[in-house]
Amino acid sequence: MARRFKLKPGSQLLLFLVCFTIAVWVLRGLTLLSFLPGIVLWLLVVACLVVFLVNSLRSMR
């Protein structure tokens, strides 16, 4: 029986945020989401960094 790789909730959140940020970036570049201001993309990037730092600090304990 194959064992599945299970991510921690914090890692799942980070993976979701990174994928969502890349999707928004690509769709904005294709002008499908061109109505979104640039600050939305920057906030998503900052959110990814914050979640990454929090996960890193939690795993050090």
Buried (B, 14 or more C-beta within 10 A) or exposed (E): EEEEEEEEEBBEBBEEBBEEBEEBBEEBEEEEBEEEEEEEBEEBBEBBEEBBEEBEEEEEE
